[in-house]
C-alpha cells in the first residue's frame, strides 16, 4: 500500500549531500504523507513529520540571505547538521512504513 512512498523515502535517504532537489523531495514527501490520514494519524509518524517540516522550512528560509563569507560558512555548517537530522527522520519514516506494511504476527 505504501510501496511508492517507501521507495521515495529510500531514495532520499540515499542522498549523499544536501541539494535544493533533496529539500524539494523532502517537502513533497512530507506533503504526500500529510495527505494520507492513515499515515498522518500515526503518532510516531506525526511527530517525525512535525520536526522534519520545521527543519525543512528553516533550511529553505535560511537559504535566502547568506551574502557575507562568515554567514555563508555558518549556514553551510547549519545546513550539514540539519541535513543529517533530516536523514535521521527519513530513517524513522522508513522503519515505520515498513512496520505498517508487514502483516501482524499471529
C-alpha positions as CSV (number, residue, x, y, z in Angstrom):
1,X,0.0,0.0,0.0
2,X,2.8,2.4,0.8
3,X,5.4,0.9,-1.5
4,X,5.8,4.1,-3.6
5,X,6.3,6.3,-0.5
6,X,8.8,3.8,0.8
7,X,10.8,3.9,-2.4
8,X,10.8,7.7,-2.3
9,X,12.0,7.6,1.3
10,X,14.8,5.2,0.5
11,X,15.9,7.3,-2.5
12,X,16.1,10.5,-0.4
13,X,17.8,8.6,2.5
14,X,20.5,7.5,0.0
15,X,21.4,11.1,-0.9
16,X,25.0,11.9,0.0
17,X,24.7,15.7,0.0
18,X,22.3,18.4,0.6
19,X,20.9,20.0,-2.6
20,X,17.8,22.0,-3.5
21,X,16.3,18.9,-5.2
22,X,16.8,17.0,-1.9
23,X,14.9,19.6,0.0
24,X,12.2,19.8,-2.6
25,X,11.9,16.0,-2.4
26,X,11.6,16.1,1.4
27,X,8.9,18.8,1.2
28,X,6.9,16.8,-1.5
29,X,7.2,13.6,0.6
30,X,6.0,15.3,3.8
31,X,3.1,16.8,1.9
32,X,2.2,13.4,0.4
33,X,2.3,11.7,3.9
34,X,0.3,14.5,5.4
35,X,-2.4,14.0,2.8
36,X,-2.9,10.3,3.9
37,X,-4.9,10.2,7.1
38,X,-3.9,6.5,7.6
39,X,-0.3,7.7,7.9
40,X,-0.5,11.2,9.4
41,X,-2.7,9.9,12.2
42,X,0.1,7.5,13.3
43,X,1.6,9.2,16.5
44,X,5.2,8.3,15.6
45,X,4.9,9.4,12.0
46,X,3.1,12.6,13.0
47,X,5.8,13.5,15.5
48,X,8.5,13.0,12.9
49,X,6.6,14.9,10.3
50,X,6.3,17.9,12.5
51,X,10.0,18.2,13.2
52,X,11.0,17.4,9.6
53,X,8.7,20.1,8.4
54,X,10.3,22.6,10.8
55,X,13.8,21.7,9.7
56,X,12.9,21.8,6.0
57,X,11.2,25.2,6.3
58,X,14.1,26.6,8.4
59,X,16.6,25.4,5.7
60,X,14.5,26.8,2.9
61,X,14.2,30.2,4.7
62,X,17.9,30.3,5.7
63,X,19.0,29.8,2.0
64,X,17.9,33.3,1.2
65,X,20.3,35.8,2.8
66,X,23.8,34.5,3.1
67,X,26.0,37.0,1.3
68,X,29.0,37.5,3.6
69,X,31.7,34.9,3.9
70,X,31.2,34.3,7.6
71,X,27.5,33.9,7.4
72,X,27.8,31.7,4.4
73,X,30.2,29.4,6.3
74,X,27.9,29.3,9.3
75,X,25.0,28.5,7.0
76,X,26.9,25.6,5.5
77,X,27.6,24.1,8.9
78,X,24.0,24.5,9.9
79,X,22.8,23.0,6.6
80,X,25.1,20.0,7.1
81,X,23.8,19.4,10.6
82,X,20.1,19.8,9.5
83,X,20.7,17.6,6.5
84,X,21.9,14.8,8.9
85,X,18.8,15.3,11.1
86,X,16.5,15.1,8.1
87,X,18.2,11.8,7.1
88,X,17.6,10.6,10.7
89,X,13.9,11.5,10.2
90,X,13.9,9.6,6.9
91,X,15.2,6.5,8.7
92,X,12.4,6.7,11.3
93,X,9.8,7.1,8.5
94,X,11.3,4.2,6.6
95,X,11.2,2.0,9.6
96,X,7.6,3.0,10.4
97,X,6.4,2.5,6.8
98,X,8.0,-1.0,6.8
99,X,6.3,-1.9,10.1
100,X,2.9,-0.8,8.7
101,X,3.4,-2.9,5.6
102,X,4.3,-6.1,7.4
103,X,1.3,-8.2,8.3
104,X,0.8,-8.7,12.1
105,X,2.3,-11.8,13.6
106,X,-0.3,-14.3,14.9
